[in-house]
Amino acid sequence: MTKRVWPVFLILGLVACTGTSSKLTELQRVKSGNLDVVVLSPHDALKHGKDTLVIEFRSADGTLVDVGDVKGGASMSMSGTPMLGSVDVRHGDQKGQYVADTQLDMAGTWRLTLEWKGPDGPGSVSFSGSVQ
């Protein structure tokens, strides 16, 4: 009897884990020309240390737009030399959706920059975000 209970708990555990990871919270929405750049996270805020974000590029009607290759950067103002973080961006599962792996080593206000170069030309955007 106990052999049948184990698979049921395993399946319920897997369903519970995958169900919570798909919910994303919009952290930022920044305009760049006719595009909205939307930063989404599985958390309620940017997290210090290693984190993963989803970045979407949307047209005025809300359609996802492929902007080509995207590069990211992060810096935090400090007296003397600014602290630098990393933002490594790759294509996501959908056209116009990208995944960014970040490394922001301390809490505070960070300046994030995204630059892209694609079929519709180059673009960039910068914005500040509070990292917890």
C-alpha atoms as an extended CHARMM CRD file, in Angstrom:
* protein
*
       132  EXT
         1         1  MET       CA              0.0000000000        0.0000000000        0.0000000000  PROA      1               0.0000000000
         2         2  THR       CA              2.7620000000        2.4840000000        0.8130000000  PROA      2               0.0000000000
         3         3  LYS       CA              4.3670000000        1.8600000000       -2.5850000000  PROA      3               0.0000000000
         4         4  ARG       CA              1.3450000000        3.5040000000       -4.2870000000  PROA      4               0.0000000000
         5         5  VAL       CA              1.3590000000        6.5660000000       -2.0170000000  PROA      5               0.0000000000
         6         6  TRP       CA              4.9310000000        7.5670000000       -2.9630000000  PROA      6               0.0000000000
         7         7  PRO       CA              4.2020000000        8.2710000000       -6.6910000000  PROA      7               0.0000000000
         8         8  VAL       CA              1.1400000000       10.3520000000       -5.7740000000  PROA      8               0.0000000000
         9         9  PHE       CA              3.1880000000       12.6050000000       -3.4500000000  PROA      9               0.0000000000
        10        10  LEU       CA              5.9250000000       12.9000000000       -6.0770000000  PROA      10              0.0000000000
        11        11  ILE       CA              3.4560000000       13.9970000000       -8.7600000000  PROA      11              0.0000000000
        12        12  LEU       CA              1.7350000000       16.4740000000       -6.4310000000  PROA      12              0.0000000000
        13        13  GLY       CA              5.1080000000       17.9230000000       -5.4590000000  PROA      13              0.0000000000
        14        14  LEU       CA              6.1480000000       18.3890000000       -9.0830000000  PROA      14              0.0000000000
        15        15  VAL       CA              2.8550000000       20.0690000000       -9.9670000000  PROA      15              0.0000000000
        16        16  ALA       CA              3.1750000000       22.4280000000       -6.9890000000  PROA      16              0.0000000000
        17        17  CYS       CA              6.7530000000       23.3960000000       -7.9030000000  PROA      17              0.0000000000
        18        18  THR       CA              6.0890000000       24.0570000000      -11.5790000000  PROA      18              0.0000000000
        19        19  GLY       CA              2.8760000000       25.9770000000      -10.9390000000  PROA      19              0.0000000000
        20        20  THR       CA              4.5140000000       28.7180000000       -8.8700000000  PROA      20              0.0000000000
        21        21  SER       CA              7.4680000000       29.3540000000      -11.1840000000  PROA      21              0.0000000000
        22        22  SER       CA              5.3310000000       30.4560000000      -14.1450000000  PROA      22              0.0000000000
        23        23  LYS       CA              3.8550000000       33.5390000000      -12.4310000000  PROA      23              0.0000000000
        24        24  LEU       CA              5.8100000000       36.6690000000      -13.3130000000  PROA      24              0.0000000000
        25        25  THR       CA              5.5120000000       40.1280000000      -11.7520000000  PROA      25              0.0000000000
        26        26  GLU       CA              6.0810000000       43.2560000000      -13.8360000000  PROA      26              0.0000000000
        27        27  LEU       CA              8.8900000000       45.2110000000      -12.1620000000  PROA      27              0.0000000000
        28        28  GLN       CA              9.5420000000       47.9110000000      -14.7730000000  PROA      28              0.0000000000
        29        29  ARG       CA              8.0430000000       49.2130000000      -18.0090000000  PROA      29              0.0000000000
        30        30  VAL       CA             10.2060000000       51.6870000000      -19.9150000000  PROA      30              0.0000000000
        31        31  LYS       CA              9.5290000000       53.3590000000      -23.2640000000  PROA      31              0.0000000000
        32        32  SER       CA             12.1760000000       53.3670000000      -26.0020000000  PROA      32              0.0000000000
        33        33  GLY       CA             10.9030000000       54.9410000000      -29.2130000000  PROA      33              0.0000000000
        34        34  ASN       CA              7.7530000000       53.0330000000      -30.1570000000  PROA      34              0.0000000000
        35        35  LEU       CA              8.6620000000       50.0210000000      -27.9700000000  PROA      35              0.0000000000
        36        36  ASP       CA              7.7710000000       49.1900000000      -24.3880000000  PROA      36              0.0000000000
        37        37  VAL       CA             10.5690000000       47.3170000000      -22.6250000000  PROA      37              0.0000000000
        38        38  VAL       CA              8.9980000000       45.2320000000      -19.8600000000  PROA      38              0.0000000000
        39        39  VAL       CA             11.0590000000       43.6360000000      -17.0780000000  PROA      39              0.0000000000
        40        40  LEU       CA              9.3830000000       40.6620000000      -15.3890000000  PROA      40              0.0000000000
        41        41  SER       CA             10.4830000000       38.5680000000      -12.4290000000  PROA      41              0.0000000000
        42        42  PRO       CA              9.2880000000       35.4850000000      -10.5450000000  PROA      42              0.0000000000
        43        43  HSD       CA              9.8620000000       37.6380000000       -7.4140000000  PROA      43              0.0000000000
        44        44  ASP       CA              8.2730000000       40.8950000000       -6.2650000000  PROA      44              0.0000000000
        45        45  ALA       CA             11.5920000000       42.7500000000       -6.7050000000  PROA      45              0.0000000000
        46        46  LEU       CA             15.0630000000       42.4570000000       -8.1930000000  PROA      46              0.0000000000
        47        47  LYS       CA             17.1690000000       40.2040000000       -5.9560000000  PROA      47              0.0000000000
        48        48  HSD       CA             20.8290000000       40.6780000000       -5.0650000000  PROA      48              0.0000000000
        49        49  GLY       CA             23.1560000000       37.8460000000       -5.9130000000  PROA      49              0.0000000000
        50        50  LYS       CA             22.2080000000       35.6130000000       -8.8370000000  PROA      50              0.0000000000
        51        51  ASP       CA             18.7390000000       36.1040000000      -10.2910000000  PROA      51              0.0000000000
        52        52  THR       CA             16.8520000000       35.5050000000      -13.5330000000  PROA      52              0.0000000000
        53        53  LEU       CA             14.5500000000       38.0060000000      -15.2380000000  PROA      53              0.0000000000
        54        54  VAL       CA             12.3610000000       37.9590000000      -18.3240000000  PROA      54              0.0000000000
        55        55  ILE       CA             12.5660000000       40.9630000000      -20.6420000000  PROA      55              0.0000000000
        56        56  GLU       CA              9.8650000000       41.5900000000      -23.2320000000  PROA      56              0.0000000000
        57        57  PHE       CA              9.8780000000       44.0840000000      -26.0890000000  PROA      57              0.0000000000
        58        58  ARG       CA              6.3370000000       45.1250000000      -27.0400000000  PROA      58              0.0000000000
        59        59  SER       CA              4.9080000000       47.3410000000      -29.7630000000  PROA      59              0.0000000000
        60        60  ALA       CA              2.2410000000       49.9910000000      -29.0580000000  PROA      60              0.0000000000
        61        61  ASP       CA             -0.5150000000       47.3780000000      -29.5650000000  PROA      61              0.0000000000
        62        62  GLY       CA              1.1470000000       44.9840000000      -27.0860000000  PROA      62              0.0000000000
        63        63  THR       CA              2.5660000000       42.5510000000      -29.6370000000  PROA      63              0.0000000000
        64        64  LEU       CA              5.9520000000       40.9940000000      -28.8140000000  PROA      64              0.0000000000
        65        65  VAL       CA              8.7110000000       42.3190000000      -31.1050000000  PROA      65              0.0000000000
        66        66  ASP       CA             12.0050000000       40.5700000000      -31.8660000000  PROA      66              0.0000000000
        67        67  VAL       CA             14.7380000000       43.2050000000      -31.5380000000  PROA      67              0.0000000000
        68        68  GLY       CA             17.6360000000       40.8890000000      -32.4170000000  PROA      68              0.0000000000
        69        69  ASP       CA             20.6350000000       40.5370000000      -30.1420000000  PROA      69              0.0000000000
        70        70  VAL       CA             20.3300000000       42.1720000000      -26.7090000000  PROA      70              0.0000000000
        71        71  LYS       CA             23.1930000000       43.0690000000      -24.3600000000  PROA      71              0.0000000000
        72        72  GLY       CA             22.7960000000       44.2210000000      -20.7820000000  PROA      72              0.0000000000
        73        73  GLY       CA             24.8000000000       45.9020000000      -18.0810000000  PROA      73              0.0000000000
        74        74  ALA       CA             24.3800000000       47.0570000000      -14.4910000000  PROA      74              0.0000000000
        75        75  SER       CA             26.1150000000       49.5410000000      -12.2310000000  PROA      75              0.0000000000
        76        76  MET       CA             25.5980000000       50.9440000000       -8.7540000000  PROA      76              0.0000000000
        77        77  SER       CA             26.7850000000       54.4350000000       -7.8350000000  PROA      77              0.0000000000
        78        78  MET       CA             29.2720000000       54.4330000000       -4.9930000000  PROA      78              0.0000000000
        79        79  SER       CA             31.8060000000       56.9490000000       -3.7640000000  PROA      79              0.0000000000
        80        80  GLY       CA             34.9680000000       56.4530000000       -5.7540000000  PROA      80              0.0000000000
        81        81  THR       CA             34.4250000000       53.6610000000       -8.2460000000  PROA      81              0.0000000000
        82        82  PRO       CA             30.9470000000       52.3580000000       -9.1500000000  PROA      82              0.0000000000
        83        83  MET       CA             30.1300000000       48.7110000000       -8.4620000000  PROA      83              0.0000000000
        84        84  LEU       CA             29.5000000000       46.7160000000      -11.6240000000  PROA      84              0.0000000000
        85        85  GLY       CA             27.0760000000       43.8440000000      -12.0280000000  PROA      85              0.0000000000
        86        86  SER       CA             26.3810000000       41.5150000000      -14.9120000000  PROA      86              0.0000000000
        87        87  VAL       CA             23.2860000000       41.0760000000      -17.0650000000  PROA      87              0.0000000000
        88        88  ASP       CA             23.6380000000       38.2060000000      -19.5550000000  PROA      88              0.0000000000
        89        89  VAL       CA             20.7280000000       38.2160000000      -22.0200000000  PROA      89              0.0000000000
        90        90  ARG       CA             19.6480000000       35.3860000000      -24.3270000000  PROA      90              0.0000000000
        91        91  HSD       CA             16.6030000000       34.7100000000      -26.5280000000  PROA      91              0.0000000000
        92        92  GLY       CA             13.5980000000       33.2770000000      -24.6950000000  PROA      92              0.0000000000
        93        93  ASP       CA             10.9500000000       30.8150000000      -25.8080000000  PROA      93              0.0000000000
        94        94  GLN       CA              8.8940000000       33.3940000000      -27.7480000000  PROA      94              0.0000000000
        95        95  LYS       CA              9.7680000000       36.0010000000      -30.3480000000  PROA      95              0.0000000000
        96        96  GLY       CA             10.4140000000       39.2830000000      -28.4920000000  PROA      96              0.0000000000
        97        97  GLN       CA             10.9430000000       37.6130000000      -25.1260000000  PROA      97              0.0000000000
        98        98  TYR       CA             14.4170000000       37.3510000000      -23.5940000000  PROA      98              0.0000000000
        99        99  VAL       CA             15.8670000000       35.7920000000      -20.4490000000  PROA      99              0.0000000000
       100       100  ALA       CA             18.4590000000       37.7030000000      -18.4220000000  PROA      100             0.0000000000
       101       101  ASP       CA             20.7110000000       36.1250000000      -15.8150000000  PROA      101             0.0000000000
       102       102  THR       CA             21.8580000000       38.8220000000      -13.4210000000  PROA      102             0.0000000000
       103       103  GLN       CA             24.5910000000       39.0530000000      -10.8120000000  PROA      103             0.0000000000
       104       104  LEU       CA             24.0290000000       42.0920000000       -8.5580000000  PROA      104             0.0000000000
       105       105  ASP       CA             26.2200000000       41.7400000000       -5.4880000000  PROA      105             0.0000000000
       106       106  MET       CA             24.4360000000       44.0060000000       -3.0140000000  PROA      106             0.0000000000
       107       107  ALA       CA             21.0690000000       45.5340000000       -2.2100000000  PROA      107             0.0000000000
       108       108  GLY       CA             20.4070000000       49.1450000000       -3.2360000000  PROA      108             0.0000000000
       109       109  THR       CA             19.6220000000       51.1570000000       -6.3540000000  PROA      109             0.0000000000
       110       110  TRP       CA             21.1600000000       49.7810000000       -9.5340000000  PROA      110             0.0000000000
       111       111  ARG       CA             21.1880000000       51.3170000000      -13.0160000000  PROA      111             0.0000000000
       112       112  LEU       CA             20.4180000000       48.7140000000      -15.6660000000  PROA      112             0.0000000000
       113       113  THR       CA             21.1080000000       49.2450000000      -19.3600000000  PROA      113             0.0000000000
       114       114  LEU       CA             19.8440000000       47.2210000000      -22.3170000000  PROA      114             0.0000000000
       115       115  GLU       CA             21.1170000000       47.6680000000      -25.8740000000  PROA      115             0.0000000000
       116       116  TRP       CA             19.8950000000       45.8470000000      -28.9610000000  PROA      116             0.0000000000
       117       117  LYS       CA             20.6320000000       45.6360000000      -32.6460000000  PROA      117             0.0000000000
       118       118  GLY       CA             18.1890000000       43.9070000000      -34.9140000000  PROA      118             0.0000000000
       119       119  PRO       CA             16.2360000000       44.0740000000      -38.1570000000  PROA      119             0.0000000000
       120       120  ASP       CA             14.5710000000       47.3840000000      -37.2160000000  PROA      120             0.0000000000
       121       121  GLY       CA             17.8550000000       48.9860000000      -36.1950000000  PROA      121             0.0000000000
       122       122  PRO       CA             19.6230000000       49.6270000000      -32.8950000000  PROA      122             0.0000000000
       123       123  GLY       CA             18.0710000000       50.8180000000      -29.6550000000  PROA      123             0.0000000000
       124       124  SER       CA             18.8050000000       51.1900000000      -25.9790000000  PROA      124             0.0000000000
       125       125  VAL       CA             17.1700000000       51.9480000000      -22.6720000000  PROA      125             0.0000000000
       126       126  SER       CA             18.3940000000       52.6230000000      -19.1310000000  PROA      126             0.0000000000
       127       127  PHE       CA             16.4250000000       52.5500000000      -15.9110000000  PROA      127             0.0000000000
       128       128  SER       CA             16.9800000000       52.3830000000      -12.1770000000  PROA      128             0.0000000000
       129       129  GLY       CA             15.7780000000       49.4760000000      -10.1060000000  PROA      129             0.0000000000
       130       130  SER       CA             15.7390000000       48.7830000000       -6.4150000000  PROA      130             0.0000000000
       131       131  VAL       CA             17.5320000000       45.5430000000       -5.5960000000  PROA      131             0.0000000000
       132       132  GLN       CA             16.6400000000       43.7130000000       -2.3880000000  PROA      132             0.0000000000
